[in-house]
Amino acid sequence: MPNDSSERRRRITAQRTGPLLMEGPVEVTLDDGTVVSSDRFCVALCTCRRSRTYPWCDTSHRKSAGPSQTDTPGPEGP
């Protein structure tokens, strides 16, 4: 039912070189059928699969980001 509070729309923010940020609370079903949940107001879902706490992001993507994976250069130049 579209007006049911448990079925309300959730906002997901996609970042070019980072996790998906999703408004919580959330329940995530993994490939093997395991269900994990978080009651936080915002969660970071890993998209690089390097996280030791997968499906939650632990910022492992930052450790291997090379120059080709960065966004546009900042004011300090390339």
C-alpha positions, 0 to 999 in steps of 0.5 A: 500500500503506497501510503503505508509508513513502512513502504515510504520512499527512501532516498539513496545518494549515489557517489561516483567513487564512494558508497551509496548513502541511504536513509535508514533504518534499512534491511539488506538481503545479501547474496546468500539470503542473510538479512542484515539491518541497521537502525541508523538514520543514514547508512553507507552501503559499500559498492567496491566490495573491499569493506571488511564490514560488507555490506556496510562501507568502512572507507576501504575504497579510499585506500585504493583510489588512484588518480584515475578514480578521483573526481575533477581536480580541486582549486589546488590543481591536478 
